[in-house]
Amino acid sequence: MENETILEVREKDGLLILQGVIRVPYTWAAGAVASRFYAGLRDRRIYGIRCPTCRLVMVPPKKTCHRCFGDLNDWVEVGPEGTLQTFTVVHYSEPELHPLRAPFAYGIIKMDGADTGMTHLIGEADQRALKEGLRMTAVFRDKPEGNYLDIRYFKPVKGAK
Ligand SMILES: [Zn+2]
């Protein structure tokens, strides 16, 4: 069968590793809100969406306000800088489970003009100097395609303290 799954289960360092191939042909529509957000990223711009009722600006944007359940369609460009809200540095490498080699960092960055933060990788940073409130900016990949990874990572703004 074309979509046959072959699994191998083995143990490594106390973890069970599942390996196989799953072929699942599919077509996925991102939806109107995510499509517009991703199109913005393709243009190296970050957009949020503002709730007309409670004025909350959500990034990434959503179709419905999680605070007052209002329907959203008021787009606003945010950034280009933001503030690091929180972060974690990963010190454990497992190349079979995650493509990045440790240490690497993730953070939640609240873009200027936004009320919610977006989770992303942190790069070009001294991980020991990361702290809440650090000013950050997005680094886009060379040829954006219209998806979340058009932002390669966020980096501290030069001179930020
Ligand atoms: Zn609202």
Boltz pocket constraint, residues with backbone or C-beta under 6 A from the ligand:
constraints:
  - pocket:
      binder: B
      contacts: [[A, 51], [A, 52], [A, 53], [A, 54], [A, 55], [A, 56], [A, 65], [A, 66], [A, 67], [A, 68], [A, 69], [A, 70]]
      max_distance: 6.0
